[in-house]
Amino acid sequence: MQSFKSQESPVTEKSYTRGDWQGGYQSLTQEFDYWIDDIEGEIPRELQGTLFRNGPGLLDVNGQLLHHPFDGDGIISKITFTNGRAHFRNRFVRTTGYLAEQKAGKILYRGTFGTQKPGGWLANIFDFRLKNIANTNVIYWGGKLLALWEGSEAYRLDPYTLETLGNEYFNGALSAGEAFAAHPRLEKNCDQDGGAPCLVNFSIKPGLSTRITIFELNPAGEIVRQHAYKVPGFSFIHDFVITRNYCIFFQNPVTFNPIPFALGIRAAGECIKFQPNQPTQILIIPRFPKEGQEKIKILETQSGFVFHHVNAFEVGEEVLVDSICYQDLSKIEPKSDFRQVDFEALSPGQLWRFYLNLKDGTVRRELIDGRCCEFPSIHPANVGHPYRYLYIAAAHAETGNAPLQALLKIDLKSGERQLWSAAPRGFVGEPIFVPRPGSEKEHDGWVLALVYDAAHHRSDLVILDASDFSKGVMARLHLKHHIPYGLHGSFTCDVFGEI
């Protein structure tokens, strides 16, 4: 069975050096609070609100290096826009594990993706505790700012000060330790709720079979619908998509061998093995199940691996899903150094569209764009609905695998592409599309993204006109420091900061 195939990569001059890229993987130990005064260009005065970002802030604990960046403690960065000015604040999420390790001055927990406690297998054997690092996403919903990590419960923060307030259990709907995933989907107009906004999220409890629980929250932050399902086999699912009527999950073809983990020989992530000869399963789950309706429909497609999806929507008997797909899952090897990654040896993530036929159970797919890309963003009003424009972090070159150094705009209707690149010494994170207030045009707004500037070892926030990248950068806000490469974030029109 064929897997997702990458385009052949011609030999081209690199747009980066590994040394420059490595600079963004240094810990940030300081917490800041200041107005951003070093600005090129001008911040649009209509841009009012708060950008929140999350990601691993520590890549070591008192000099003891982490084996993988995804094991790093979460640090929240907040940039508040008001009256043409911007204010920056950042703060670590004071999780139980973070506080304990900072007090001890050493690693006390095993990390999901490879970090082990010092002392070899004897120090790690039968220790199944995993630190909630709260490092993957941050959202403001129902009057609460939540730092998310898919392995456990959310942490609630003060949106003004970023002070950690404790775990969030949604009025007792979740129990201690129950996961609340890091990729919620916000539907602006939910038919089931009379057109009111609805936040949809899930949790995964893997094992010999996997339990998937779906939560739907109203604008007050209350869980109003909750359904649990069991699917066969071990599931490694990071993201999902929604339509008006369905939640869709891609169950990647992997297996998990718990024995090396239990014996302290390997971390959990090192015990996952990709199965290239097995199909990727697509789970289609009704959001509002009716009496007698099939609970889960499982379709199959070619083997491949998906971390992130762009969007999904329904067209007649079909569900269309746009996703970033990899030919396989790169193995995490013990004692390897992620800072020495050989980009050229790995297959790139590429943008594909899947057509899921609900009537006959078939799946067909087509490549939308072969450029190496990740971290997609669209107009928030189009989540779960047909859409035209998407924005995504991408490699500078059209072919091959490389660090993300550019922002790519794709017009799915005309096929037009626009690329803004920070190469050779800039490395970009996830773009966030922010609609212009009052506008009904899908691409009328701004794209915000953090860029690591290796030349100055600092991060910049760049603001682009989402309707036309050819205009260049509208404003580049130079921070006083770098922010380690992050994961996900969100924008709210609420202003949480100095005015």
PyMOL commands that set and color helices and strands:
alter all, ss='L'
color gray80, all
select helices_A, chain A and resi 18-25+69-71+96-104+120-124+191-193+258-262+268-271+338-340+343-345+380-382+469-471
alter helices_A, ss='H'
color red, helices_A
select strands_A, chain A and resi 33-35+39-41+49-56+60-61+64-65+74-82+85-92+137-141+144-148+154-157+164-168+185-190+196-205+209-217+223-232+241-242+246-251+254-256+272-274+280-286+297-301+305-315+318-326+350-357+363-369+373-377+389-394+406-411+417-421+426-428+432-435+445-453+458-465+473-478+489-492
alter strands_A, ss='S'
color yellow, strands_A
deselect
rebuild
show_as cartoon
